[in-house]
């Protein structure tokens, strides 16, 4: 009988690849100015996923876009900075 699954609380990213996906479907030719927000998309019967609201450099507000976390592999440093900044804000 298999052992029960226990998530690693000290390293929640454990087991996730740090490399670009094998098949890269999305590659952005835009530059990120900043990440404005994130949201968790919950789907019945499927895995949840994160999206980020991207503010693109030199583009108007109408061009801001929600992007899947997995599609933003080339902007991992911006995502990490967004997460750190979110932890350091006070409400």
PDB file of N, CA, C and O in Angstrom, chain B, residues numbered from 101:
ATOM      1  N   UNK B 101       0.847  -1.176   0.000  1.00  0.00           N
ATOM      2  CA  UNK B 101       0.000   0.000   0.000  1.00  0.00           C
ATOM      3  C   UNK B 101       0.895   1.242   0.000  1.00  0.00           C
ATOM      4  O   UNK B 101       1.840   1.307   0.785  1.00  0.00           O
ATOM      5  N   UNK B 102       0.621   2.229  -0.860  1.00  0.00           N
ATOM      6  CA  UNK B 102       1.457   3.430  -0.910  1.00  0.00           C
ATOM      7  C   UNK B 102       1.295   4.284   0.343  1.00  0.00           C
ATOM      8  O   UNK B 102       0.257   4.279   1.005  1.00  0.00           O
ATOM      9  N   UNK B 103       2.358   5.012   0.636  1.00  0.00           N
ATOM     10  CA  UNK B 103       2.323   5.922   1.783  1.00  0.00           C
ATOM     11  C   UNK B 103       1.459   7.134   1.439  1.00  0.00           C
ATOM     12  O   UNK B 103       1.368   7.516   0.272  1.00  0.00           O
ATOM     13  N   UNK B 104       0.822   7.744   2.448  1.00  0.00           N
ATOM     14  CA  UNK B 104       0.018   8.938   2.171  1.00  0.00           C
ATOM     15  C   UNK B 104       0.900  10.123   1.780  1.00  0.00           C
ATOM     16  O   UNK B 104       2.043  10.231   2.226  1.00  0.00           O
ATOM     17  N   UNK B 105       0.365  10.997   0.955  1.00  0.00           N
ATOM     18  CA  UNK B 105       1.089  12.179   0.495  1.00  0.00           C
ATOM     19  C   UNK B 105       1.073  13.250   1.583  1.00  0.00           C
ATOM     20  O   UNK B 105       0.027  13.540   2.164  1.00  0.00           O
ATOM     21  N   UNK B 106       2.239  13.835   1.851  1.00  0.00           N
ATOM     22  CA  UNK B 106       2.362  14.960   2.775  1.00  0.00           C
ATOM     23  C   UNK B 106       3.170  16.038   2.081  1.00  0.00           C
ATOM     24  O   UNK B 106       4.330  15.830   1.724  1.00  0.00           O
ATOM     25  N   UNK B 107       2.539  17.205   1.893  1.00  0.00           N
ATOM     26  CA  UNK B 107       3.208  18.325   1.228  1.00  0.00           C
ATOM     27  C   UNK B 107       4.337  18.839   2.105  1.00  0.00           C
ATOM     28  O   UNK B 107       4.204  18.893   3.327  1.00  0.00           O
ATOM     29  N   UNK B 108       5.447  19.215   1.485  1.00  0.00           N
ATOM     30  CA  UNK B 108       6.597  19.770   2.194  1.00  0.00           C
ATOM     31  C   UNK B 108       6.301  21.228   2.522  1.00  0.00           C
ATOM     32  O   UNK B 108       6.359  22.083   1.639  1.00  0.00           O
ATOM     33  N   UNK B 109       5.984  21.523   3.789  1.00  0.00           N
ATOM     34  CA  UNK B 109       5.623  22.883   4.207  1.00  0.00           C
ATOM     35  C   UNK B 109       6.820  23.833   4.149  1.00  0.00           C
ATOM     36  O   UNK B 109       6.643  25.033   3.938  1.00  0.00           O
ATOM     37  N   UNK B 110       8.017  23.320   4.329  1.00  0.00           N
ATOM     38  CA  UNK B 110       9.208  24.174   4.298  1.00  0.00           C
ATOM     39  C   UNK B 110       9.590  24.572   2.879  1.00  0.00           C
ATOM     40  O   UNK B 110      10.175  25.635   2.670  1.00  0.00           O
ATOM     41  N   UNK B 111       9.266  23.731   1.904  1.00  0.00           N
ATOM     42  CA  UNK B 111       9.612  24.018   0.512  1.00  0.00           C
ATOM     43  C   UNK B 111       8.444  23.620  -0.387  1.00  0.00           C
ATOM     44  O   UNK B 111       8.455  22.539  -0.977  1.00  0.00           O
ATOM     45  N   UNK B 112       7.418  24.506  -0.495  1.00  0.00           N
ATOM     46  CA  UNK B 112       6.243  24.144  -1.287  1.00  0.00           C
ATOM     47  C   UNK B 112       6.522  23.957  -2.772  1.00  0.00           C
ATOM     48  O   UNK B 112       5.718  23.342  -3.473  1.00  0.00           O
ATOM     49  N   UNK B 113       7.645  24.475  -3.267  1.00  0.00           N
ATOM     50  CA  UNK B 113       7.963  24.310  -4.689  1.00  0.00           C
ATOM     51  C   UNK B 113       8.702  22.999  -4.962  1.00  0.00           C
ATOM     52  O   UNK B 113       9.033  22.698  -6.109  1.00  0.00           O
ATOM     53  N   UNK B 114       8.957  22.232  -3.924  1.00  0.00           N
ATOM     54  CA  UNK B 114       9.655  20.960  -4.102  1.00  0.00           C
ATOM     55  C   UNK B 114       8.858  20.065  -5.048  1.00  0.00           C
ATOM     56  O   UNK B 114       7.642  19.923  -4.916  1.00  0.00           O
ATOM     57  N   UNK B 115       9.542  19.484  -5.970  1.00  0.00           N
ATOM     58  CA  UNK B 115       8.898  18.607  -6.936  1.00  0.00           C
ATOM     59  C   UNK B 115       8.471  19.316  -8.207  1.00  0.00           C
ATOM     60  O   UNK B 115       8.075  18.667  -9.175  1.00  0.00           O
ATOM     61  N   UNK B 116       8.547  20.651  -8.218  1.00  0.00           N
ATOM     62  CA  UNK B 116       8.213  21.405  -9.428  1.00  0.00           C
ATOM     63  C   UNK B 116       9.491  21.689 -10.195  1.00  0.00           C
ATOM     64  O   UNK B 116      10.522  22.020  -9.609  1.00  0.00           O
ATOM     65  N   UNK B 117       9.414  21.560 -11.481  1.00  0.00           N
ATOM     66  CA  UNK B 117      10.572  21.793 -12.329  1.00  0.00           C
ATOM     67  C   UNK B 117      10.967  23.262 -12.318  1.00  0.00           C
ATOM     68  O   UNK B 117      10.108  24.144 -12.328  1.00  0.00           O
ATOM     69  N   UNK B 118      12.261  23.518 -12.298  1.00  0.00           N
ATOM     70  CA  UNK B 118      12.772  24.883 -12.352  1.00  0.00           C
ATOM     71  C   UNK B 118      13.134  25.260 -13.798  1.00  0.00           C
ATOM     72  O   UNK B 118      13.511  26.401 -14.067  1.00  0.00           O
ATOM     73  N   UNK B 119      13.021  24.331 -14.692  1.00  0.00           N
ATOM     74  CA  UNK B 119      13.355  24.560 -16.100  1.00  0.00           C
ATOM     75  C   UNK B 119      12.125  24.988 -16.888  1.00  0.00           C
ATOM     76  O   UNK B 119      10.992  24.858 -16.424  1.00  0.00           O
ATOM     77  N   UNK B 120      12.368  25.492 -18.071  1.00  0.00           N
ATOM     78  CA  UNK B 120      11.271  25.822 -18.976  1.00  0.00           C
ATOM     79  C   UNK B 120      10.554  24.527 -19.344  1.00  0.00           C
ATOM     80  O   UNK B 120      11.179  23.468 -19.399  1.00  0.00           O
ATOM     81  N   UNK B 121       9.263  24.601 -19.593  1.00  0.00           N
ATOM     82  CA  UNK B 121       8.537  23.402 -20.008  1.00  0.00           C
ATOM     83  C   UNK B 121       9.159  22.793 -21.267  1.00  0.00           C
ATOM     84  O   UNK B 121       9.748  23.501 -22.083  1.00  0.00           O
ATOM     85  N   UNK B 122       9.021  21.485 -21.413  1.00  0.00           N
ATOM     86  CA  UNK B 122       9.598  20.792 -22.561  1.00  0.00           C
ATOM     87  C   UNK B 122       9.047  21.373 -23.860  1.00  0.00           C
ATOM     88  O   UNK B 122       9.798  21.643 -24.797  1.00  0.00           O
ATOM     89  N   UNK B 123       7.736  21.560 -23.907  1.00  0.00           N
ATOM     90  CA  UNK B 123       7.114  22.174 -25.072  1.00  0.00           C
ATOM     91  C   UNK B 123       6.664  23.568 -24.650  1.00  0.00           C
ATOM     92  O   UNK B 123       5.730  23.722 -23.862  1.00  0.00           O
ATOM     93  N   UNK B 124       7.330  24.561 -25.176  1.00  0.00           N
ATOM     94  CA  UNK B 124       6.977  25.933 -24.838  1.00  0.00           C
ATOM     95  C   UNK B 124       5.941  26.419 -25.832  1.00  0.00           C
ATOM     96  O   UNK B 124       6.223  26.584 -27.018  1.00  0.00           O
ATOM     97  N   UNK B 125       4.748  26.643 -25.334  1.00  0.00           N
ATOM     98  CA  UNK B 125       3.664  27.091 -26.197  1.00  0.00           C
ATOM     99  C   UNK B 125       3.675  28.611 -26.305  1.00  0.00           C
ATOM    100  O   UNK B 125       3.401  29.173 -27.365  1.00  0.00           O
ATOM    101  N   UNK B 126       3.994  29.266 -25.194  1.00  0.00           N
ATOM    102  CA  UNK B 126       3.954  30.722 -25.157  1.00  0.00           C
ATOM    103  C   UNK B 126       5.342  31.277 -24.919  1.00  0.00           C
ATOM    104  O   UNK B 126       6.048  30.842 -24.010  1.00  0.00           O
ATOM    105  N   UNK B 127       5.722  32.218 -25.722  1.00  0.00           N
ATOM    106  CA  UNK B 127       6.956  32.966 -25.519  1.00  0.00           C
ATOM    107  C   UNK B 127       6.612  34.429 -25.774  1.00  0.00           C
ATOM    108  O   UNK B 127       6.071  34.776 -26.824  1.00  0.00           O
ATOM    109  N   UNK B 128       6.927  35.274 -24.811  1.00  0.00           N
ATOM    110  CA  UNK B 128       6.540  36.676 -24.912  1.00  0.00           C
ATOM    111  C   UNK B 128       7.668  37.500 -25.507  1.00  0.00           C
ATOM    112  O   UNK B 128       8.836  37.326 -25.157  1.00  0.00           O
ATOM    113  N   UNK B 129       7.303  38.399 -26.413  1.00  0.00           N
ATOM    114  CA  UNK B 129       8.288  39.322 -26.959  1.00  0.00           C
ATOM    115  C   UNK B 129       8.139  40.694 -26.304  1.00  0.00           C
ATOM    116  O   UNK B 129       8.742  41.672 -26.744  1.00  0.00           O
ATOM    117  N   UNK B 130       7.333  40.751 -25.253  1.00  0.00           N
ATOM    118  CA  UNK B 130       7.122  41.987 -24.504  1.00  0.00           C
ATOM    119  C   UNK B 130       8.032  41.985 -23.282  1.00  0.00           C
ATOM    120  O   UNK B 130       8.555  40.947 -22.878  1.00  0.00           O
ATOM    121  N   UNK B 131       8.209  43.170 -22.703  1.00  0.00           N
ATOM    122  CA  UNK B 131       8.952  43.294 -21.453  1.00  0.00           C
ATOM    123  C   UNK B 131       7.975  43.577 -20.328  1.00  0.00           C
ATOM    124  O   UNK B 131       7.012  44.324 -20.503  1.00  0.00           O
ATOM    125  N   UNK B 132       8.226  42.981 -19.178  1.00  0.00           N
ATOM    126  CA  UNK B 132       7.380  43.199 -18.013  1.00  0.00           C
ATOM    127  C   UNK B 132       7.793  44.492 -17.325  1.00  0.00           C
ATOM    128  O   UNK B 132       8.973  44.723 -17.061  1.00  0.00           O
ATOM    129  N   UNK B 133       6.800  45.331 -17.041  1.00  0.00           N
ATOM    130  CA  UNK B 133       7.067  46.495 -16.194  1.00  0.00           C
ATOM    131  C   UNK B 133       6.884  46.082 -14.738  1.00  0.00           C
ATOM    132  O   UNK B 133       7.734  46.362 -13.892  1.00  0.00           O
ATOM    133  N   UNK B 134       5.769  45.414 -14.453  1.00  0.00           N
ATOM    134  CA  UNK B 134       5.539  44.867 -13.116  1.00  0.00           C
ATOM    135  C   UNK B 134       4.346  43.917 -13.164  1.00  0.00           C
ATOM    136  O   UNK B 134       3.610  43.863 -14.149  1.00  0.00           O
ATOM    137  N   UNK B 135       4.177  43.181 -12.088  1.00  0.00           N
ATOM    138  CA  UNK B 135       3.014  42.319 -11.916  1.00  0.00           C
ATOM    139  C   UNK B 135       2.093  43.039 -10.941  1.00  0.00           C
ATOM    140  O   UNK B 135       2.517  43.436  -9.856  1.00  0.00           O
ATOM    141  N   UNK B 136       0.842  43.205 -11.329  1.00  0.00           N
ATOM    142  CA  UNK B 136      -0.101  43.993 -10.535  1.00  0.00           C
ATOM    143  C   UNK B 136      -0.897  43.159  -9.536  1.00  0.00           C
ATOM    144  O   UNK B 136      -1.227  43.644  -8.453  1.00  0.00           O
ATOM    145  N   UNK B 137      -1.209  41.908  -9.886  1.00  0.00           N
ATOM    146  CA  UNK B 137      -2.055  41.082  -9.023  1.00  0.00           C
ATOM    147  C   UNK B 137      -1.918  39.625  -9.432  1.00  0.00           C
ATOM    148  O   UNK B 137      -1.383  39.304 -10.493  1.00  0.00           O
ATOM    149  N   UNK B 138      -2.412  38.757  -8.572  1.00  0.00           N
ATOM    150  CA  UNK B 138      -2.513  37.342  -8.924  1.00  0.00           C
ATOM    151  C   UNK B 138      -3.896  36.852  -8.533  1.00  0.00           C
ATOM    152  O   UNK B 138      -4.586  37.474  -7.726  1.00  0.00           O
ATOM    153  N   UNK B 139      -4.288  35.733  -9.116  1.00  0.00           N
ATOM    154  CA  UNK B 139      -5.568  35.123  -8.763  1.00  0.00           C
ATOM    155  C   UNK B 139      -5.472  33.623  -8.974  1.00  0.00           C
ATOM    156  O   UNK B 139      -4.796  33.141  -9.884  1.00  0.00           O
ATOM    157  N   UNK B 140      -6.166  32.898  -8.107  1.00  0.00           N
ATOM    158  CA  UNK B 140      -6.218  31.447  -8.202  1.00  0.00           C
ATOM    159  C   UNK B 140      -7.494  31.067  -8.937  1.00  0.00           C
ATOM    160  O   UNK B 140      -8.590  31.456  -8.535  1.00  0.00           O
ATOM    161  N   UNK B 141      -7.347  30.315 -10.005  1.00  0.00           N
ATOM    162  CA  UNK B 141      -8.487  29.844 -10.783  1.00  0.00           C
ATOM    163  C   UNK B 141      -8.796  28.427 -10.319  1.00  0.00           C
ATOM    164  O   UNK B 141      -7.958  27.530 -10.407  1.00  0.00           O
ATOM    165  N   UNK B 142     -10.010  28.245  -9.827  1.00  0.00           N
ATOM    166  CA  UNK B 142     -10.436  26.929  -9.346  1.00  0.00           C
ATOM    167  C   UNK B 142     -11.363  26.316 -10.380  1.00  0.00           C
ATOM    168  O   UNK B 142     -12.312  26.948 -10.844  1.00  0.00           O
ATOM    169  N   UNK B 143     -11.067  25.074 -10.729  1.00  0.00           N
ATOM    170  CA  UNK B 143     -11.887  24.377 -11.723  1.00  0.00           C
ATOM    171  C   UNK B 143     -12.393  23.076 -11.120  1.00  0.00           C
ATOM    172  O   UNK B 143     -11.634  22.318 -10.516  1.00  0.00           O
ATOM    173  N   UNK B 144     -13.652  22.834 -11.289  1.00  0.00           N
ATOM    174  CA  UNK B 144     -14.261  21.604 -10.790  1.00  0.00           C
ATOM    175  C   UNK B 144     -13.719  20.409 -11.576  1.00  0.00           C
ATOM    176  O   UNK B 144     -13.807  20.370 -12.804  1.00  0.00           O
ATOM    177  N   UNK B 145     -13.165  19.448 -10.866  1.00  0.00           N
ATOM    178  CA  UNK B 145     -12.679  18.238 -11.512  1.00  0.00           C
ATOM    179  C   UNK B 145     -11.326  18.368 -12.181  1.00  0.00           C
ATOM    180  O   UNK B 145     -10.885  17.444 -12.864  1.00  0.00           O
ATOM    181  N   UNK B 146     -10.658  19.501 -11.997  1.00  0.00           N
ATOM    182  CA  UNK B 146      -9.336  19.704 -12.601  1.00  0.00           C
ATOM    183  C   UNK B 146      -8.455  20.463 -11.610  1.00  0.00           C
ATOM    184  O   UNK B 146      -8.937  20.977 -10.601  1.00  0.00           O
ATOM    185  N   UNK B 147      -7.188  20.523 -11.904  1.00  0.00           N
ATOM    186  CA  UNK B 147      -6.243  21.208 -11.024  1.00  0.00           C
ATOM    187  C   UNK B 147      -6.465  22.714 -11.040  1.00  0.00           C
ATOM    188  O   UNK B 147      -6.810  23.299 -12.067  1.00  0.00           O
ATOM    189  N   UNK B 148      -6.258  23.327  -9.879  1.00  0.00           N
ATOM    190  CA  UNK B 148      -6.286  24.785  -9.784  1.00  0.00           C
ATOM    191  C   UNK B 148      -5.028  25.341 -10.431  1.00  0.00           C
ATOM    192  O   UNK B 148      -4.023  24.638 -10.536  1.00  0.00           O
ATOM    193  N   UNK B 149      -5.075  26.594 -10.867  1.00  0.00           N
ATOM    194  CA  UNK B 149      -3.873  27.220 -11.407  1.00  0.00           C
ATOM    195  C   UNK B 149      -3.873  28.710 -11.100  1.00  0.00           C
ATOM    196  O   UNK B 149      -4.918  29.313 -10.855  1.00  0.00           O
ATOM    197  N   UNK B 150      -2.679  29.287 -11.118  1.00  0.00           N
ATOM    198  CA  UNK B 150      -2.494  30.710 -10.835  1.00  0.00           C
ATOM    199  C   UNK B 150      -2.377  31.508 -12.119  1.00  0.00           C
ATOM    200  O   UNK B 150      -1.820  31.042 -13.113  1.00  0.00           O
ATOM    201  N   UNK B 151      -2.912  32.718 -12.080  1.00  0.00           N
ATOM    202  CA  UNK B 151      -2.717  33.681 -13.158  1.00  0.00           C
ATOM    203  C   UNK B 151      -2.185  34.970 -12.548  1.00  0.00           C
ATOM    204  O   UNK B 151      -2.454  35.282 -11.388  1.00  0.00           O
ATOM    205  N   UNK B 152      -1.429  35.708 -13.345  1.00  0.00           N
ATOM    206  CA  UNK B 152      -0.881  36.994 -12.914  1.00  0.00           C
ATOM    207  C   UNK B 152      -1.333  38.075 -13.882  1.00  0.00           C
ATOM    208  O   UNK B 152      -1.378  37.865 -15.094  1.00  0.00           O
ATOM    209  N   UNK B 153      -1.670  39.247 -13.322  1.00  0.00           N
ATOM    210  CA  UNK B 153      -2.025  40.398 -14.140  1.00  0.00           C
ATOM    211  C   UNK B 153      -0.740  41.138 -14.476  1.00  0.00           C
ATOM    212  O   UNK B 153      -0.093  41.720 -13.605  1.00  0.00           O
ATOM    213  N   UNK B 154      -0.384  41.105 -15.750  1.00  0.00           N
ATOM    214  CA  UNK B 154       0.891  41.647 -16.200  1.00  0.00           C
ATOM    215  C   UNK B 154       0.731  43.060 -16.744  1.00  0.00           C
ATOM    216  O   UNK B 154      -0.141  43.330 -17.570  1.00  0.00           O
ATOM    217  N   UNK B 155       1.587  43.950 -16.266  1.00  0.00           N
ATOM    218  CA  UNK B 155       1.680  45.297 -16.833  1.00  0.00           C
ATOM    219  C   UNK B 155       2.906  45.280 -17.734  1.00  0.00           C
ATOM    220  O   UNK B 155       4.035  45.131 -17.266  1.00  0.00           O
ATOM    221  N   UNK B 156       2.669  45.435 -19.031  1.00  0.00           N
ATOM    222  CA  UNK B 156       3.745  45.348 -20.012  1.00  0.00           C
ATOM    223  C   UNK B 156       4.366  46.726 -20.242  1.00  0.00           C
ATOM    224  O   UNK B 156       3.664  47.734 -20.318  1.00  0.00           O
ATOM    225  N   UNK B 157       5.672  46.746 -20.348  1.00  0.00           N
ATOM    226  CA  UNK B 157       6.415  47.986 -20.552  1.00  0.00           C
ATOM    227  C   UNK B 157       6.029  48.636 -21.881  1.00  0.00           C
ATOM    228  O   UNK B 157       5.938  47.968 -22.912  1.00  0.00           O
ATOM    229  N   UNK B 158       5.805  49.949 -21.836  1.00  0.00           N
ATOM    230  CA  UNK B 158       5.495  50.773 -23.015  1.00  0.00           C
ATOM    231  C   UNK B 158       4.178  50.412 -23.705  1.00  0.00           C
ATOM    232  O   UNK B 158       3.989  50.717 -24.883  1.00  0.00           O
ATOM    233  N   UNK B 159       3.273  49.765 -22.977  1.00  0.00           N
ATOM    234  CA  UNK B 159       1.953  49.455 -23.533  1.00  0.00           C
ATOM    235  C   UNK B 159       0.875  50.097 -22.662  1.00  0.00           C
ATOM    236  O   UNK B 159       1.064  50.233 -21.453  1.00  0.00           O
ATOM    237  N   UNK B 160      -0.253  50.494 -23.255  1.00  0.00           N
ATOM    238  CA  UNK B 160      -1.319  51.140 -22.482  1.00  0.00           C
ATOM    239  C   UNK B 160      -2.035  50.153 -21.558  1.00  0.00           C
ATOM    240  O   UNK B 160      -1.888  48.937 -21.683  1.00  0.00           O
ATOM    241  N   UNK B 161      -2.807  50.708 -20.635  1.00  0.00           N
ATOM    242  CA  UNK B 161      -3.537  49.897 -19.663  1.00  0.00           C
ATOM    243  C   UNK B 161      -4.441  48.867 -20.341  1.00  0.00           C
ATOM    244  O   UNK B 161      -4.640  47.778 -19.804  1.00  0.00           O
ATOM    245  N   UNK B 162      -4.978  49.189 -21.483  1.00  0.00           N
ATOM    246  CA  UNK B 162      -5.849  48.260 -22.212  1.00  0.00           C
ATOM    247  C   UNK B 162      -5.108  46.981 -22.620  1.00  0.00           C
ATOM    248  O   UNK B 162      -5.740  45.968 -22.921  1.00  0.00           O
ATOM    249  N   UNK B 163      -3.793  47.026 -22.631  1.00  0.00           N
ATOM    250  CA  UNK B 163      -2.982  45.868 -23.019  1.00  0.00           C
ATOM    251  C   UNK B 163      -2.521  45.024 -21.828  1.00  0.00           C
ATOM    252  O   UNK B 163      -1.864  44.003 -22.028  1.00  0.00           O
ATOM    253  N   UNK B 164      -2.850  45.427 -20.588  1.00  0.00           N
ATOM    254  CA  UNK B 164      -2.541  44.580 -19.436  1.00  0.00           C
ATOM    255  C   UNK B 164      -3.258  43.253 -19.656  1.00  0.00           C
ATOM    256  O   UNK B 164      -4.338  43.226 -20.244  1.00  0.00           O
ATOM    257  N   UNK B 165      -2.674  42.158 -19.193  1.00  0.00           N
ATOM    258  CA  UNK B 165      -3.309  40.866 -19.461  1.00  0.00           C
ATOM    259  C   UNK B 165      -3.084  39.881 -18.329  1.00  0.00           C
ATOM    260  O   UNK B 165      -2.053  39.904 -17.656  1.00  0.00           O
ATOM    261  N   UNK B 166      -4.073  39.012 -18.131  1.00  0.00           N
ATOM    262  CA  UNK B 166      -3.949  37.901 -17.194  1.00  0.00           C
ATOM    263  C   UNK B 166      -3.258  36.760 -17.930  1.00  0.00           C
ATOM    264  O   UNK B 166      -3.680  36.365 -19.016  1.00  0.00           O
ATOM    265  N   UNK B 167      -2.191  36.234 -17.329  1.00  0.00           N
ATOM    266  CA  UNK B 167      -1.412  35.164 -17.964  1.00  0.00           C
ATOM    267  C   UNK B 167      -1.247  33.998 -16.999  1.00  0.00           C
ATOM    268  O   UNK B 167      -1.073  34.192 -15.796  1.00  0.00           O
ATOM    269  N   UNK B 168      -1.304  32.775 -17.545  1.00  0.00           N
ATOM    270  CA  UNK B 168      -1.074  31.575 -16.739  1.00  0.00           C
ATOM    271  C   UNK B 168       0.342  31.591 -16.176  1.00  0.00           C
ATOM    272  O   UNK B 168       1.286  31.998 -16.853  1.00  0.00           O
ATOM    273  N   UNK B 169       0.478  31.146 -14.936  1.00  0.00           N
ATOM    274  CA  UNK B 169       1.803  31.096 -14.308  1.00  0.00           C
ATOM    275  C   UNK B 169       2.773  30.251 -15.136  1.00  0.00           C
ATOM    276  O   UNK B 169       3.924  30.645 -15.324  1.00  0.00           O
ATOM    277  N   UNK B 170       2.332  29.113 -15.626  1.00  0.00           N
ATOM    278  CA  UNK B 170       3.218  28.228 -16.389  1.00  0.00           C
ATOM    279  C   UNK B 170       3.700  28.864 -17.691  1.00  0.00           C
ATOM    280  O   UNK B 170       4.781  28.531 -18.177  1.00  0.00           O
ATOM    281  N   UNK B 171       2.912  29.771 -18.258  1.00  0.00           N
ATOM    282  CA  UNK B 171       3.307  30.432 -19.502  1.00  0.00           C
ATOM    283  C   UNK B 171       4.349  31.519 -19.267  1.00  0.00           C
ATOM    284  O   UNK B 171       4.970  32.004 -20.212  1.00  0.00           O
ATOM    285  N   UNK B 172       4.539  31.901 -18.011  1.00  0.00           N
ATOM    286  CA  UNK B 172       5.456  33.001 -17.689  1.00  0.00           C
ATOM    287  C   UNK B 172       6.834  32.502 -17.264  1.00  0.00           C
ATOM    288  O   UNK B 172       7.519  33.164 -16.485  1.00  0.00           O
ATOM    289  N   UNK B 173       7.238  31.354 -17.765  1.00  0.00           N
ATOM    290  CA  UNK B 173       8.510  30.755 -17.347  1.00  0.00           C
ATOM    291  C   UNK B 173       9.682  31.707 -17.546  1.00  0.00           C
ATOM    292  O   UNK B 173      10.640  31.653 -16.775  1.00  0.00           O
ATOM    293  N   UNK B 174       9.640  32.569 -18.543  1.00  0.00           N
ATOM    294  CA  UNK B 174      10.774  33.458 -18.796  1.00  0.00           C
ATOM    295  C   UNK B 174      10.777  34.675 -17.864  1.00  0.00           C
ATOM    296  O   UNK B 174      11.710  35.478 -17.892  1.00  0.00           O
ATOM    297  N   UNK B 175       9.731  34.810 -17.038  1.00  0.00           N
ATOM    298  CA  UNK B 175       9.638  35.939 -16.106  1.00  0.00           C
ATOM    299  C   UNK B 175       9.607  35.475 -14.651  1.00  0.00           C
ATOM    300  O   UNK B 175       9.026  36.150 -13.801  1.00  0.00           O
ATOM    301  N   UNK B 176      10.218  34.341 -14.359  1.00  0.00           N
ATOM    302  CA  UNK B 176      10.199  33.789 -12.999  1.00  0.00           C
ATOM    303  C   UNK B 176      10.756  34.772 -11.975  1.00  0.00           C
ATOM    304  O   UNK B 176      10.275  34.824 -10.842  1.00  0.00           O
ATOM    305  N   UNK B 177      11.766  35.554 -12.362  1.00  0.00           N
ATOM    306  CA  UNK B 177      12.337  36.520 -11.416  1.00  0.00           C
ATOM    307  C   UNK B 177      11.309  37.588 -11.040  1.00  0.00           C
ATOM    308  O   UNK B 177      11.286  38.028  -9.890  1.00  0.00           O
ATOM    309  N   UNK B 178      10.467  38.014 -11.966  1.00  0.00           N
ATOM    310  CA  UNK B 178       9.413  38.995 -11.670  1.00  0.00           C
ATOM    311  C   UNK B 178       8.363  38.389 -10.731  1.00  0.00           C
ATOM    312  O   UNK B 178       7.870  39.062  -9.826  1.00  0.00           O
ATOM    313  N   UNK B 179       8.030  37.128 -10.951  1.00  0.00           N
ATOM    314  CA  UNK B 179       7.049  36.453 -10.098  1.00  0.00           C
ATOM    315  C   UNK B 179       7.588  36.334  -8.681  1.00  0.00           C
ATOM    316  O   UNK B 179       6.866  36.599  -7.720  1.00  0.00           O
ATOM    317  N   UNK B 180       8.843  35.939  -8.541  1.00  0.00           N
ATOM    318  CA  UNK B 180       9.446  35.828  -7.210  1.00  0.00           C
ATOM    319  C   UNK B 180       9.453  37.180  -6.502  1.00  0.00           C
ATOM    320  O   UNK B 180       9.144  37.259  -5.314  1.00  0.00           O
ATOM    321  N   UNK B 181       9.802  38.239  -7.222  1.00  0.00           N
ATOM    322  CA  UNK B 181       9.818  39.588  -6.640  1.00  0.00           C
ATOM    323  C   UNK B 181       8.406  39.987  -6.203  1.00  0.00           C
ATOM    324  O   UNK B 181       8.231  40.567  -5.132  1.00  0.00           O
ATOM    325  N   UNK B 182       7.398  39.679  -7.028  1.00  0.00           N
ATOM    326  CA  UNK B 182       6.009  39.981  -6.691  1.00  0.00           C
ATOM    327  C   UNK B 182       5.604  39.260  -5.401  1.00  0.00           C
ATOM    328  O   UNK B 182       4.962  39.856  -4.536  1.00  0.00           O
ATOM    329  N   UNK B 183       5.972  37.992  -5.270  1.00  0.00           N
ATOM    330  CA  UNK B 183       5.629  37.221  -4.069  1.00  0.00           C
ATOM    331  C   UNK B 183       6.318  37.795  -2.836  1.00  0.00           C
ATOM    332  O   UNK B 183       5.698  37.916  -1.779  1.00  0.00           O
ATOM    333  N   UNK B 184       7.590  38.146  -2.963  1.00  0.00           N
ATOM    334  CA  UNK B 184       8.338  38.721  -1.835  1.00  0.00           C
ATOM    335  C   UNK B 184       7.746  40.065  -1.440  1.00  0.00           C
ATOM    336  O   UNK B 184       7.551  40.329  -0.253  1.00  0.00           O
ATOM    337  N   UNK B 185       7.458  40.917  -2.417  1.00  0.00           N
ATOM    338  CA  UNK B 185       6.860  42.225  -2.128  1.00  0.00           C
ATOM    339  C   UNK B 185       5.507  42.061  -1.448  1.00  0.00           C
ATOM    340  O   UNK B 185       5.164  42.842  -0.562  1.00  0.00           O
ATOM    341  N   UNK B 186       4.744  41.069  -1.845  1.00  0.00           N
ATOM    342  CA  UNK B 186       3.440  40.811  -1.233  1.00  0.00           C
ATOM    343  C   UNK B 186       3.551  40.399   0.215  1.00  0.00           C
ATOM    344  O   UNK B 186       2.669  40.706   1.017  1.00  0.00           O
ATOM    345  N   UNK B 187       4.631  39.701   0.567  1.00  0.00           N
ATOM    346  CA  UNK B 187       4.848  39.292   1.952  1.00  0.00           C
ATOM    347  C   UNK B 187       5.277  40.467   2.820  1.00  0.00           C
ATOM    348  O   UNK B 187       5.045  40.467   4.029  1.00  0.00           O
ATOM    349  N   UNK B 188       5.900  41.465   2.208  1.00  0.00           N
ATOM    350  CA  UNK B 188       6.434  42.595   2.964  1.00  0.00           C
ATOM    351  C   UNK B 188       5.455  43.747   3.112  1.00  0.00           C
ATOM    352  O   UNK B 188       5.773  44.728   3.783  1.00  0.00           O
ATOM    353  N   UNK B 189       4.273  43.662   2.507  1.00  0.00           N
ATOM    354  CA  UNK B 189       3.306  44.754   2.632  1.00  0.00           C
ATOM    355  C   UNK B 189       2.480  44.575   3.891  1.00  0.00           C
ATOM    356  O   UNK B 189       2.246  43.455   4.344  1.00  0.00           O
ATOM    357  N   UNK B 190       2.044  45.689   4.447  1.00  0.00           N
ATOM    358  CA  UNK B 190       1.188  45.631   5.632  1.00  0.00           C
ATOM    359  C   UNK B 190      -0.208  46.063   5.247  1.00  0.00           C
ATOM    360  O   UNK B 190      -0.387  46.880   4.344  1.00  0.00           O
ATOM    361  N   UNK B 191      -1.200  45.517   5.933  1.00  0.00           N
ATOM    362  CA  UNK B 191      -2.582  45.879   5.597  1.00  0.00           C
ATOM    363  C   UNK B 191      -3.140  46.889   6.560  1.00  0.00           C
ATOM    364  O   UNK B 191      -4.292  47.302   6.422  1.00  0.00           O
TER     365      UNK B 191
END
